[in-house]
Amino acid sequence: MRSKIVLLATIVGVVCLGACRVTENGEKENVGLTPKVTVTGEPTVGGTPSATPIPTDTPTPVPADETAPRLTLLGETTMKVIARSEFTEPGFLATDDVDGDLTGQVRVTGEVDINWCGSYTLQYEVSDAAGNVSTAERVVEVAQPETIYPEGKVIYMTFDDGPGQYTEALLDLLDKYQIKATFFVCGNGITSRMLPKIKAAGHSIGAHCKSHEYSVVYESDEAYLADLQAITDMIYEYTGEHTTLIRFPGGSSNQVSKSVCPGIMTRMTERVTQMGYQYFDWNVSAGDCNTKDTSEILENMKKDIKKYQYSIVLQHPEHRQYSLDAIEELIVWALDNDYTFLPLSPSSPRVTHRIAN
């Protein structure tokens, strides 16, 4: 009986502790205490709600862009360009993994002087938004053309000091035998009609001088270069061709210039070569400045032509009928002896004299 009373008291005490209180009069008062519980989230299956987890992870940082753009040069990185021709930039491409196409942002420094033989370096640089930089270089060699030696026995007929009164007849004679030659022209004989006709016939046109007065042409280095510019400008005006073939008045070995401007031929032969011109002297002379005898002029040419595989013949037939009269017989003789006639070009074998001033 005693154990039952203890158990009952314990149960009643527990119930009163959670659901009643004792007043001042000693009476018990039920206050209906209910524990307060806050529930978040949706209830799970079975009716029990689940709590939403609070994020604790931070975002993964984006790696810094440390990769330089790809800069690619199109064409060769070492180029050779013939002097006084055209140089065209082959181009380039630039791309970046982050910024995409950067070709339009490539900076090019350096320049190529096509009118002066030498080595030129072009530098290329591009950077992306992160400051990564790529660079590249291209070396451009401006040079004289390589000499091309034709096969067989070759005659290069060259005519100085024209055009003149017999130029038209000379062109007709050359056309009769389908011979191509080279005309080194002077400014005092140039007309808007004759130069285009010479070019249209397939002949080469070279610059001799604008003024054939030695005291004017060779007065100074500047005077010669001005004369050369003037005659080449005239040739371009009438033919649309920038010729690089030149012949000095009196040839590079002339000594007349010594009394006018000492050393000018040494300086000018070097200068024009650096400027991309090709100057031609001769190894066969018709001698038509020393004789009016047609047969003698013919023999002068035949005698010396036999000595060389490549003959550059100097003649002045455009102002001299007696010199013109020797040409047809020379052509017939040369063709019968297996010679070929060719016009000079920038790559033709060159004949130059020993400089005497």
Secondary structure by P-SEA (a helix, b strand, c coil): caaaaaaaaaaaaaaaaacccccccccccccbbbbbbbbccccccccbbbbbbccccccccccccccccbbbbccccbbbbcccbbbbcccbbbbbccccccccccccccccccccbbbbbbbbbbbcccbbbbbbbbbbbbccccccccccbbbbbbbccccccaaaaaaaaaaacbbbbbbbccccccccccaaaaaaabbbbbbcccccccccccccaaaaaaaaaaaaaaaaacccccccbbbcccccccccccccccaaaaaaaaaaaaabbbbbbbcccccccccccaaaaaaaaaaaaaacccccccccccccaaaaaacaaaaaaaaaabbbbbbbccccccccccccc
